[in-house]
Amino acid sequence: MTSSEETPSFRLAYVPGVTPTKWVRIWNERLPDVPLTLIGVSAAEASDVLRGGGADAGLVRLPIDRTGLSAIPLYTETTVVVIPKDHVVAAVEEVSAEDLADDVVLHPLDDTLEWEHRPGRPAIERPATTADAIELVAAGVGLLVVPQSLARLHHRKDLTYRPVSDAPESRVALSWLEDETTDLVEDFIGIVRGRTVNSSRGRPKAPAQPKGKRPDTGGARRKPAAGKAAGKSARSGSGGAKGGKRGKPRRRS
C-alpha cells in the first residue's frame, strides 16, 4: 500500500474572488479523515495547474482551455465597474457600457470577461493583474470592469463599484482532469451540487441495511411459548386446576 493510499487527501485550487469556505466546511463534516488543502492560483494558470497534477480539482473562471478537463458550471456573477467614490458614475445605481464611452477602461492581462466590444477608451498599457489595475483606478488613471467578487476582494475605502447592465457575466466552474474522476472528486462534486450525504449519487460511507429486514423482536408476541400459552389458558378458563385453586367457592342462593 502506498503512502497516498494510507493517508488520502484532497487538493482544491481556487482563483481570486472565489470563496470555497462553505464547501470546505461541509467536506470537513463529511470526510473528517481526509484533509482538504486549498491552493490559490491565478485565473490564467488554473488549467495548467490541473493538467500538471498540482491539484485534484479547481474552482475556475470560464472560459478556460478545456483540453483534457471536465468542468461543471456552478454560478454566474454580476459584472461591475470599479470607480473612485467621487466619480460621476457613483451617483447612479447602475450603468451601461455606453455610459463608460468617454472614460479610460483598464484591461488587465488576467481579465476573463469575454467582450465583443470593450467599453470605454483603452489605456496606453495593459496592467499585469487585476490588483495592479485597482491601484491605477485609485490613482485616477481609469476605471475597471470586473466580476463583483473581485471588486469586493480588492476593496478600498476610496473606491466603490456599480453594476454594468449589459456587460458579459463571469461564470465560475468546478474543473478536474477527465481521466482522474476519483471517488474524492465525486465526493466534492456532490458537495458543490448540494447533494445530501445519503444521496443515491453519492458514495455510501457504510453499508445500508436491507429495507425488508426487521429486528426479530416481535416473534414472541406472534407465537407465544407453549408454557405461557398454557398458563394464560389456565387462568382464563373456568374449569382449569389453577383456576379452582385460586378462586373461592361461590355460595348458592
PASEBA-1860 file (N, C-alpha, C; in nm, 3 decimals):
! residues 253
1> MTSSEETP> 0.086/-0.121/0.000/0.000/0.000/0.000/0.088/0.124/0.000 ~ 0.056/0.221/-0.087/0.138/0.341/-0.094/0.102/0.438/0.016 ~ 0.191/0.536/0.033/0.167/0.636/0.138/0.040/0.714/0.111 ~ 0.015/0.747/-0.020/-0.104/0.825/-0.053/-0.231/0.747/-0.023 ~ -0.223/0.611/-0.037/-0.341/0.531/-0.008/-0.364/0.522/0.142 ~ -0.256/0.526/0.219/-0.271/0.517/0.363/-0.327/0.646/0.422 ~ -0.288/0.760/0.365/-0.333/0.890/0.416/-0.390/0.971/0.300 ~ -0.513/0.945/0.258/-0.572/1.018/0.145/-0.590/1.166/0.179
9> SFRLAYVP> -0.580/1.248/0.076/-0.601/1.392/0.093/-0.661/1.445/-0.036 ~ -0.709/1.569/-0.031/-0.772/1.631/-0.148/-0.719/1.773/-0.161 ~ -0.671/1.808/-0.281/-0.615/1.941/-0.307/-0.710/2.017/-0.399 ~ -0.756/2.132/-0.351/-0.852/2.212/-0.426/-0.790/2.346/-0.462 ~ -0.772/2.370/-0.591/-0.724/2.500/-0.638/-0.843/2.596/-0.649 ~ -0.818/2.725/-0.633/-0.925/2.823/-0.650/-0.866/2.955/-0.697 ~ -0.941/3.026/-0.779/-0.894/3.152/-0.838/-0.940/3.269/-0.751 ~ -0.877/3.385/-0.764/-0.915/3.501/-0.683/-1.063/3.537/-0.698
17> GVTPTKWV> -1.123/3.572/-0.586/-1.263/3.612/-0.584/-1.357/3.498/-0.550 ~ -1.315/3.374/-0.571/-1.399/3.258/-0.539/-1.379/3.224/-0.392 ~ -1.489/3.203/-0.321/-1.483/3.172/-0.177/-1.535/3.031/-0.153 ~ -1.445/2.934/-0.131/-1.489/2.795/-0.113/-1.521/2.758/0.032 ~ -1.531/2.856/0.122/-1.543/2.829/0.265/-1.657/2.733/0.299 ~ -1.775/2.756/0.243/-1.891/2.673/0.275/-1.867/2.528/0.236 ~ -1.812/2.507/0.116/-1.790/2.371/0.066/-1.681/2.301/0.147 ~ -1.580/2.376/0.187/-1.474/2.317/0.270/-1.531/2.273/0.405
25> RIWNERLP> -1.618/2.353/0.462/-1.679/2.318/0.590/-1.759/2.188/0.578 ~ -1.839/2.175/0.470/-1.917/2.053/0.450/-1.825/1.934/0.429 ~ -1.718/1.954/0.354/-1.620/1.846/0.333/-1.566/1.797/0.467 ~ -1.526/1.890/0.553/-1.469/1.853/0.683/-1.569/1.781/0.772 ~ -1.698/1.812/0.755/-1.801/1.742/0.832/-1.822/1.600/0.781 ~ -1.818/1.583/0.649/-1.848/1.453/0.589/-1.727/1.361/0.582 ~ -1.610/1.420/0.560/-1.488/1.340/0.545/-1.380/1.392/0.640 ~ -1.401/1.380/0.769/-1.306/1.437/0.865/-1.168/1.372/0.860
33> DVPLTLIG> -1.159/1.252/0.804/-1.030/1.183/0.798/-0.954/1.212/0.669 ~ -1.012/1.294/0.581/-0.945/1.328/0.455/-0.919/1.479/0.453 ~ -0.798/1.524/0.483/-0.771/1.667/0.486/-0.784/1.730/0.348 ~ -0.844/1.850/0.343/-0.858/1.925/0.219/-0.761/2.044/0.223 ~ -0.677/2.054/0.123/-0.579/2.162/0.115/-0.620/2.259/0.006 ~ -0.627/2.388/0.039/-0.660/2.492/-0.058/-0.534/2.546/-0.123 ~ -0.540/2.564/-0.255/-0.426/2.614/-0.332/-0.472/2.734/-0.414 ~ -0.427/2.853/-0.379/-0.463/2.972/-0.455/-0.385/2.980/-0.586
41> VSAAEASD> -0.455/3.002/-0.696/-0.391/3.013/-0.827/-0.452/3.131/-0.902 ~ -0.380/3.183/-0.999/-0.436/3.290/-1.082/-0.531/3.228/-1.184 ~ -0.621/3.309/-1.237/-0.716/3.259/-1.336/-0.644/3.205/-1.459 ~ -0.532/3.268/-1.495/-0.460/3.227/-1.616/-0.391/3.092/-1.600 ~ -0.345/3.060/-1.480/-0.269/2.937/-1.461/-0.352/2.820/-1.411 ~ -0.479/2.841/-1.383/-0.562/2.737/-1.321/-0.565/2.608/-1.402 ~ -0.588/2.617/-1.533/-0.598/2.496/-1.614/-0.466/2.422/-1.621 ~ -0.355/2.494/-1.626/-0.224/2.428/-1.630/-0.194/2.357/-1.498
49> VLRGGGAD> -0.237/2.416/-1.387/-0.217/2.352/-1.257/-0.292/2.219/-1.251 ~ -0.415/2.216/-1.302/-0.493/2.093/-1.301/-0.432/1.988/-1.394 ~ -0.394/2.029/-1.514/-0.335/1.932/-1.608/-0.200/1.882/-1.559 ~ -0.129/1.964/-1.483/0.001/1.923/-1.433/-0.004/1.843/-1.305 ~ -0.124/1.817/-1.253/-0.138/1.738/-1.131/-0.113/1.815/-1.004 ~ -0.114/1.949/-1.011/-0.090/2.030/-0.893/-0.209/2.039/-0.799 ~ -0.326/1.994/-0.847/-0.448/1.992/-0.765/-0.539/1.883/-0.818 ~ -0.624/1.831/-0.731/-0.719/1.728/-0.771/-0.841/1.786/-0.841
57> AGLVRLPI> -0.875/1.909/-0.809/-0.987/1.979/-0.873/-0.964/2.128/-0.850 ~ -1.039/2.210/-0.923/-1.020/2.354/-0.909/-1.148/2.431/-0.933 ~ -1.165/2.541/-0.860/-1.274/2.636/-0.883/-1.217/2.744/-0.973 ~ -1.264/2.749/-1.097/-1.203/2.831/-1.201/-1.306/2.926/-1.260 ~ -1.256/3.021/-1.338/-1.343/3.112/-1.413/-1.343/3.070/-1.559 ~ -1.462/3.055/-1.614/-1.474/3.023/-1.755/-1.466/3.151/-1.837 ~ -1.412/3.145/-1.958/-1.364/3.023/-2.026/-1.221/2.987/-1.985 ~ -1.189/2.858/-1.994/-1.053/2.810/-1.975/-1.021/2.714/-2.090
65> DRTGLSAI> -0.896/2.680/-2.104/-0.856/2.579/-2.201/-0.906/2.445/-2.148 ~ -1.005/2.386/-2.215/-1.071/2.265/-2.165/-1.001/2.137/-2.211 ~ -0.886/2.146/-2.273/-0.817/2.026/-2.321/-0.790/1.931/-2.206 ~ -0.850/1.812/-2.212/-0.830/1.711/-2.109/-0.900/1.737/-1.978 ~ -0.985/1.839/-1.972/-1.051/1.876/-1.847/-1.202/1.861/-1.857 ~ -1.264/1.823/-1.748/-1.409/1.830/-1.732/-1.442/1.955/-1.651 ~ -1.560/2.009/-1.669/-1.599/2.129/-1.595/-1.750/2.131/-1.573 ~ -1.790/2.170/-1.452/-1.931/2.184/-1.417/-1.955/2.331/-1.378
73> PLYTETTV> -2.031/2.408/-1.458/-2.061/2.547/-1.418/-2.140/2.548/-1.287 ~ -2.102/2.638/-1.196/-2.165/2.644/-1.064/-2.255/2.766/-1.049 ~ -2.206/2.883/-1.085/-2.287/3.004/-1.071/-2.231/3.114/-1.161 ~ -2.311/3.217/-1.180/-2.273/3.331/-1.263/-2.272/3.457/-1.178 ~ -2.170/3.540/-1.199/-2.155/3.662/-1.119/-2.200/3.787/-1.194 ~ -2.245/3.884/-1.117/-2.272/4.017/-1.172/-2.140/4.086/-1.206 ~ -2.139/4.162/-1.315/-2.021/4.239/-1.354/-2.039/4.384/-1.311 ~ -1.934/4.444/-1.256/-1.942/4.581/-1.205/-1.825/4.664/-1.258
81> VVIPKDHV> -1.841/4.794/-1.249/-1.731/4.885/-1.281/-1.680/4.945/-1.151 ~ -1.549/4.938/-1.130/-1.485/4.995/-1.011/-1.445/5.138/-1.042 ~ -1.484/5.229/-0.952/-1.467/5.372/-0.976/-1.424/5.441/-0.848 ~ -1.359/5.559/-0.859/-1.337/5.641/-0.739/-1.470/5.687/-0.682 ~ -1.476/5.707/-0.553/-1.602/5.745/-0.490/-1.654/5.880/-0.538 ~ -1.565/5.966/-0.589/-1.611/6.097/-0.635/-1.638/6.100/-0.786 ~ -1.638/5.984/-0.850/-1.667/5.977/-0.993/-1.816/5.998/-1.016 ~ -1.853/6.055/-1.131/-1.993/6.084/-1.161/-2.079/5.958/-1.161
89> VAAVEEVS> -2.022/5.843/-1.198/-2.098/5.719/-1.202/-2.144/5.676/-1.062 ~ -2.074/5.722/-0.960/-2.110/5.685/-0.823/-2.247/5.741/-0.784 ~ -2.300/5.834/-0.860/-2.428/5.896/-0.826/-2.547/5.813/-0.874 ~ -2.523/5.708/-0.953/-2.634/5.627/-1.005/-2.622/5.484/-0.950 ~ -2.731/5.408/-0.964/-2.732/5.271/-0.912/-2.679/5.169/-1.011 ~ -2.684/5.201/-1.141/-2.643/5.107/-1.245/-2.605/5.184/-1.369 ~ -2.510/5.129/-1.446/-2.468/5.194/-1.570/-2.470/5.092/-1.683 ~ -2.460/5.142/-1.806/-2.444/5.057/-1.922/-2.303/5.076/-1.976
97> AEDLADDV> -2.263/4.989/-2.067/-2.130/5.001/-2.126/-2.117/5.135/-2.200 ~ -2.225/5.180/-2.259/-2.222/5.307/-2.333/-2.194/5.425/-2.240 ~ -2.238/5.415/-2.114/-2.214/5.522/-2.018/-2.065/5.541/-1.988 ~ -1.983/5.440/-2.021/-1.840/5.446/-1.993/-1.758/5.486/-2.115 ~ -1.826/5.527/-2.222/-1.759/5.552/-2.351/-1.649/5.658/-2.342 ~ -1.665/5.758/-2.258/-1.567/5.866/-2.251/-1.456/5.841/-2.150 ~ -1.462/5.730/-2.077/-1.362/5.700/-1.975/-1.258/5.601/-2.026 ~ -1.139/5.608/-1.971/-1.038/5.505/-1.994/-1.079/5.384/-1.910
105> VLHPLDDT> -1.094/5.270/-1.975/-1.130/5.148/-1.904/-1.012/5.051/-1.915 ~ -0.956/5.016/-1.802/-0.837/4.932/-1.796/-0.871/4.787/-1.832 ~ -0.774/4.720/-1.893/-0.793/4.581/-1.937/-0.675/4.497/-1.890 ~ -0.676/4.449/-1.766/-0.563/4.373/-1.714/-0.541/4.242/-1.790 ~ -0.419/4.192/-1.788/-0.385/4.070/-1.861/-0.454/3.947/-1.805 ~ -0.496/3.951/-1.678/-0.564/3.835/-1.619/-0.716/3.845/-1.627 ~ -0.766/3.937/-1.708/-0.912/3.953/-1.725/-0.969/3.830/-1.795 ~ -1.085/3.782/-1.746/-1.150/3.665/-1.807/-1.286/3.698/-1.870
113> LEWEHRPG> -1.327/3.823/-1.869/-1.455/3.860/-1.930/-1.442/3.859/-2.083 ~ -1.543/3.802/-2.149/-1.542/3.792/-2.294/-1.626/3.904/-2.356 ~ -1.559/4.007/-2.405/-1.626/4.121/-2.464/-1.627/4.108/-2.617 ~ -1.738/4.141/-2.679/-1.739/4.156/-2.824/-1.682/4.292/-2.860 ~ -1.722/4.393/-2.783/-1.666/4.528/-2.798/-1.642/4.582/-2.657 ~ -1.517/4.603/-2.622/-1.485/4.651/-2.488/-1.531/4.796/-2.471 ~ -1.582/4.831/-2.353/-1.631/4.968/-2.331/-1.516/5.066/-2.309 ~ -1.547/5.193/-2.326/-1.452/5.298/-2.293/-1.333/5.307/-2.389
121> RPAIERPA> -1.239/5.390/-2.350/-1.117/5.409/-2.429/-1.005/5.323/-2.369 ~ -0.920/5.261/-2.450/-0.815/5.176/-2.397/-0.703/5.258/-2.333 ~ -0.640/5.202/-2.233/-0.524/5.266/-2.170/-0.401/5.246/-2.259 ~ -0.297/5.322/-2.231/-0.174/5.310/-2.310/-0.112/5.171/-2.292 ~ -0.116/5.119/-2.171/-0.063/4.986/-2.143/-0.165/4.905/-2.063 ~ -0.158/4.774/-2.078/-0.245/4.686/-2.002/-0.178/4.650/-1.869 ~ -0.247/4.669/-1.757/-0.191/4.626/-1.628/-0.170/4.474/-1.627 ~ -0.071/4.429/-1.553/-0.040/4.286/-1.548/-0.150/4.208/-1.476
129> TTADAIEL> -0.205/4.264/-1.370/-0.304/4.193/-1.290/-0.420/4.285/-1.253 ~ -0.528/4.223/-1.206/-0.642/4.300/-1.156/-0.602/4.386/-1.038 ~ -0.516/4.333/-0.950/-0.470/4.410/-0.834/-0.397/4.536/-0.879 ~ -0.314/4.526/-0.984/-0.245/4.644/-1.037/-0.345/4.744/-1.094 ~ -0.449/4.692/-1.162/-0.549/4.780/-1.221/-0.625/4.856/-1.113 ~ -0.653/4.791/-1.001/-0.722/4.857/-0.890/-0.639/4.976/-0.841 ~ -0.509/4.959/-0.832/-0.422/5.069/-0.788/-0.428/5.185/-0.887 ~ -0.438/5.155/-1.014/-0.447/5.260/-1.115/-0.582/5.332/-1.108
137> VAAGVGLL> -0.688/5.259/-1.077/-0.818/5.324/-1.058/-0.809/5.422/-0.941 ~ -0.749/5.379/-0.833/-0.734/5.467/-0.716/-0.649/5.590/-0.748 ~ -0.555/5.575/-0.843/-0.470/5.688/-0.883/-0.536/5.778/-0.986 ~ -0.658/5.742/-1.029/-0.730/5.825/-1.123/-0.692/5.803/-1.268 ~ -0.625/5.691/-1.298/-0.581/5.663/-1.434/-0.696/5.616/-1.522 ~ -0.790/5.539/-1.466/-0.900/5.486/-1.544/-0.997/5.408/-1.456 ~ -1.091/5.340/-1.520/-1.190/5.258/-1.450/-1.160/5.111/-1.479 ~ -1.228/5.022/-1.408/-1.204/4.879/-1.425/-1.336/4.804/-1.418
145> VVPQSLAR> -1.362/4.718/-1.516/-1.482/4.636/-1.518/-1.441/4.492/-1.483 ~ -1.501/4.439/-1.375/-1.462/4.307/-1.324/-1.584/4.235/-1.266 ~ -1.573/4.103/-1.241/-1.677/4.034/-1.164/-1.688/4.095/-1.024 ~ -1.807/4.097/-0.970/-1.831/4.164/-0.841/-1.743/4.109/-0.729 ~ -1.716/3.978/-0.729/-1.635/3.921/-0.621/-1.493/3.977/-0.621 ~ -1.442/4.012/-0.739/-1.307/4.071/-0.744/-1.309/4.215/-0.695 ~ -1.417/4.287/-0.720/-1.429/4.422/-0.666/-1.432/4.417/-0.513 ~ -1.500/4.317/-0.457/-1.504/4.301/-0.312/-1.368/4.257/-0.257
153> LHHRKDLT> -1.302/4.168/-0.330/-1.173/4.118/-0.285/-1.071/4.231/-0.274 ~ -1.075/4.325/-0.368/-0.979/4.436/-0.371/-1.040/4.565/-0.318 ~ -1.130/4.554/-0.223/-1.199/4.671/-0.169/-1.103/4.774/-0.111 ~ -1.130/4.899/-0.142/-1.057/5.012/-0.084/-1.158/5.117/-0.040 ~ -1.123/5.189/0.064/-1.215/5.291/0.116/-1.240/5.403/0.018 ~ -1.145/5.429/-0.071/-1.160/5.541/-0.165/-1.225/5.499/-0.297 ~ -1.264/5.370/-0.307/-1.326/5.321/-0.430/-1.463/5.261/-0.401 ~ -1.546/5.256/-0.503/-1.674/5.189/-0.495/-1.701/5.121/-0.629
161> YRPVSDAP> -1.818/5.061/-0.646/-1.847/4.996/-0.774/-1.998/5.000/-0.800 ~ -2.033/4.987/-0.928/-2.172/4.986/-0.971/-2.192/4.876/-1.077 ~ -2.308/4.808/-1.077/-2.335/4.705/-1.179/-2.336/4.764/-1.320 ~ -2.288/4.685/-1.416/-2.292/4.723/-1.557/-2.397/4.633/-1.622 ~ -2.507/4.691/-1.663/-2.625/4.614/-1.702/-2.604/4.525/-1.824 ~ -2.525/4.568/-1.920/-2.511/4.492/-2.046/-2.371/4.433/-2.063 ~ -2.299/4.413/-1.956/-2.165/4.355/-1.963/-2.174/4.203/-1.962 ~ -2.077/4.135/-2.024/-2.074/3.989/-2.011/-2.054/3.949/-1.866
169> ESRVALSW> -2.109/3.835/-1.827/-2.100/3.789/-1.689/-1.992/3.682/-1.675 ~ -1.939/3.673/-1.556/-1.834/3.575/-1.528/-1.897/3.448/-1.471 ~ -1.857/3.331/-1.524/-1.907/3.203/-1.476/-1.797/3.130/-1.399 ~ -1.833/3.080/-1.284/-1.741/3.002/-1.201/-1.777/2.855/-1.216 ~ -1.675/2.770/-1.232/-1.699/2.628/-1.255/-1.603/2.545/-1.171 ~ -1.643/2.419/-1.147/-1.555/2.320/-1.086/-1.495/2.239/-1.200 ~ -1.361/2.227/-1.202/-1.294/2.157/-1.310/-1.196/2.054/-1.255 ~ -1.170/1.949/-1.333/-1.076/1.844/-1.294/-1.035/1.767/-1.419
177> LEDETTDL> -0.930/1.686/-1.408/-0.885/1.606/-1.520/-0.989/1.500/-1.556 ~ -1.021/1.489/-1.685/-1.121/1.392/-1.729/-1.085/1.250/-1.686 ~ -0.958/1.217/-1.692/-0.914/1.080/-1.660/-0.890/1.059/-1.512 ~ -0.917/1.159/-1.431/-0.892/1.148/-1.287/-1.019/1.180/-1.207 ~ -1.132/1.123/-1.250/-1.257/1.142/-1.177/-1.260/1.040/-1.063 ~ -1.186/1.068/-0.958/-1.171/0.976/-0.846/-1.293/0.981/-0.755 ~ -1.296/0.890/-0.657/-1.404/0.890/-0.559/-1.408/1.022/-0.483 ~ -1.291/1.078/-0.451/-1.287/1.205/-0.377/-1.338/1.320/-0.463
185> VEDFIGIV> -1.305/1.317/-0.592/-1.360/1.419/-0.683/-1.512/1.407/-0.687 ~ -1.564/1.284/-0.695/-1.709/1.264/-0.694/-1.769/1.316/-0.563 ~ -1.700/1.296/-0.452/-1.749/1.348/-0.324/-1.761/1.500/-0.329 ~ -1.660/1.566/-0.386/-1.665/1.713/-0.389/-1.770/1.762/-0.488 ~ -1.787/1.692/-0.598/-1.894/1.727/-0.692/-2.029/1.721/-0.621 ~ -2.049/1.617/-0.542/-2.174/1.606/-0.467/-2.195/1.722/-0.372 ~ -2.087/1.768/-0.310/-2.098/1.879/-0.215/-2.135/2.008/-0.286 ~ -2.066/2.042/-0.395/-2.094/2.170/-0.462/-2.230/2.168/-0.531
193> RGRTVNSS> -2.280/2.048/-0.563/-2.413/2.039/-0.624/-2.524/2.029/-0.521 ~ -2.489/2.030/-0.394/-2.590/2.031/-0.289/-2.650/1.896/-0.257 ~ -2.585/1.788/-0.298/-2.639/1.657/-0.264/-2.622/1.631/-0.115 ~ -2.717/1.559/-0.059/-2.706/1.520/0.081/-2.609/1.403/0.093 ~ -2.569/1.375/0.216/-2.474/1.267/0.239/-2.534/1.132/0.200 ~ -2.667/1.119/0.202/-2.734/0.994/0.168/-2.786/0.991/0.025 ~ -2.742/1.087/-0.057/-2.788/1.093/-0.195/-2.751/0.965/-0.269 ~ -2.840/0.922/-0.359/-2.815/0.799/-0.435/-2.695/0.813/-0.525
201> RGRPKAPA> -2.655/0.940/-0.559/-2.541/0.959/-0.646/-2.412/0.979/-0.568 ~ -2.424/0.987/-0.437/-2.304/0.998/-0.356/-2.251/0.861/-0.320 ~ -2.130/0.858/-0.264/-2.072/0.730/-0.224/-2.118/0.696/-0.084 ~ -2.177/0.578/-0.061/-2.218/0.542/0.074/-2.098/0.525/0.164 ~ -2.109/0.573/0.289/-2.000/0.562/0.384/-2.009/0.434/0.466 ~ -2.125/0.370/0.469/-2.142/0.245/0.542/-2.250/0.166/0.472 ~ -2.242/0.032/0.476/-2.345/-0.047/0.408/-2.482/-0.023/0.466 ~ -2.580/-0.006/0.379/-2.717/0.021/0.424/-2.785/-0.110/0.459
209> QPKGKRPD> -2.873/-0.108/0.558/-2.948/-0.226/0.599/-3.060/-0.251/0.499 ~ -3.078/-0.374/0.452/-3.187/-0.402/0.357/-3.321/-0.356/0.412 ~ -3.403/-0.301/0.321/-3.531/-0.245/0.365/-3.623/-0.353/0.423 ~ -3.616/-0.476/0.369/-3.709/-0.578/0.413/-3.673/-0.641/0.546 ~ -3.550/-0.618/0.593/-3.507/-0.683/0.717/-3.555/-0.605/0.837 ~ -3.608/-0.673/0.935/-3.655/-0.609/1.057/-3.596/-0.684/1.175 ~ -3.568/-0.616/1.283/-3.519/-0.685/1.403/-3.619/-0.790/1.449 ~ -3.569/-0.906/1.492/-3.656/-1.017/1.533/-3.700/-0.999/1.677
217> TGGARRKP> -3.787/-0.898/1.696/-3.832/-0.869/1.833/-3.979/-0.902/1.854 ~ -4.052/-0.925/1.745/-4.197/-0.946/1.762/-4.239/-1.091/1.754 ~ -4.142/-1.185/1.735/-4.181/-1.324/1.720/-4.247/-1.381/1.843 ~ -4.201/-1.342/1.962/-4.259/-1.397/2.086/-4.404/-1.355/2.102 ~ -4.434/-1.233/2.050/-4.573/-1.188/2.063/-4.663/-1.262/1.966 ~ -4.607/-1.286/1.844/-4.690/-1.354/1.745/-4.709/-1.501/1.777 ~ -4.601/-1.566/1.830/-4.607/-1.708/1.862/-4.560/-1.728/2.005 ~ -4.646/-1.715/2.104/-4.604/-1.728/2.243/-4.550/-1.867/2.270
225> AAGKAAGK> -4.460/-1.873/2.368/-4.407/-2.003/2.410/-4.521/-2.088/2.465 ~ -4.501/-2.221/2.453/-4.609/-2.313/2.492/-4.645/-2.297/2.638 ~ -4.543/-2.277/2.723/-4.572/-2.264/2.866/-4.656/-2.144/2.897 ~ -4.626/-2.032/2.830/-4.702/-1.910/2.856/-4.845/-1.924/2.806 ~ -4.861/-1.988/2.691/-4.996/-2.005/2.638/-5.081/-2.090/2.730 ~ -5.020/-2.200/2.784/-5.096/-2.287/2.874/-5.134/-2.214/3.001 ~ -5.043/-2.132/3.051/-5.072/-2.057/3.174/-5.186/-1.962/3.154 ~ -5.183/-1.897/3.037/-5.289/-1.800/3.013/-5.424/-1.870/3.003
233> SARSGSGG> -5.424/-1.988/2.938/-5.550/-2.060/2.923/-5.601/-2.108/3.058 ~ -5.507/-2.149/3.145/-5.550/-2.197/3.278/-5.611/-2.087/3.359 ~ -5.554/-1.967/3.345/-5.608/-1.856/3.426/-5.744/-1.812/3.376 ~ -5.760/-1.811/3.243/-5.886/-1.758/3.190/-5.995/-1.864/3.183 ~ -5.955/-1.993/3.185/-6.057/-2.097/3.177/-6.137/-2.109/3.306 ~ -6.261/-2.165/3.299/-6.346/-2.176/3.417/-6.327/-2.307/3.490 ~ -6.266/-2.409/3.419/-6.259/-2.538/3.486/-6.118/-2.585/3.509 ~ -6.017/-2.500/3.483/-5.880/-2.542/3.499/-5.846/-2.563/3.644
241> AKGGKRGK> -5.736/-2.645/3.664/-5.696/-2.675/3.802/-5.652/-2.551/3.874 ~ -5.571/-2.468/3.801/-5.524/-2.347/3.869/-5.639/-2.255/3.900 ~ -5.736/-2.253/3.809/-5.850/-2.165/3.834/-5.925/-2.207/3.958 ~ -5.934/-2.344/3.986/-6.005/-2.390/4.105/-5.932/-2.356/4.232 ~ -5.801/-2.363/4.227/-5.725/-2.333/4.347/-5.730/-2.186/4.383 ~ -5.728/-2.101/4.282/-5.716/-1.958/4.310/-5.851/-1.895/4.339 ~ -5.962/-1.949/4.286/-6.093/-1.890/4.310/-6.160/-1.942/4.435 ~ -6.253/-1.872/4.490/-6.330/-1.915/4.608/-6.461/-1.978/4.564
249> PRRRS> -6.509/-2.079/4.640/-6.639/-2.142/4.602/-6.751/-2.038/4.606 ~ -6.837/-2.046/4.513/-6.948/-1.949/4.510/-7.065/-2.009/4.585 ~ -7.123/-1.930/4.670/-7.238/-1.975/4.751/-7.362/-1.973/4.667 ~ -7.436/-2.084/4.678/-7.562/-2.088/4.604/-7.672/-2.018/4.683 ~ -7.756/-1.953/4.617/-7.863/-1.883/4.689/-7.980/-1.976/4.712
END
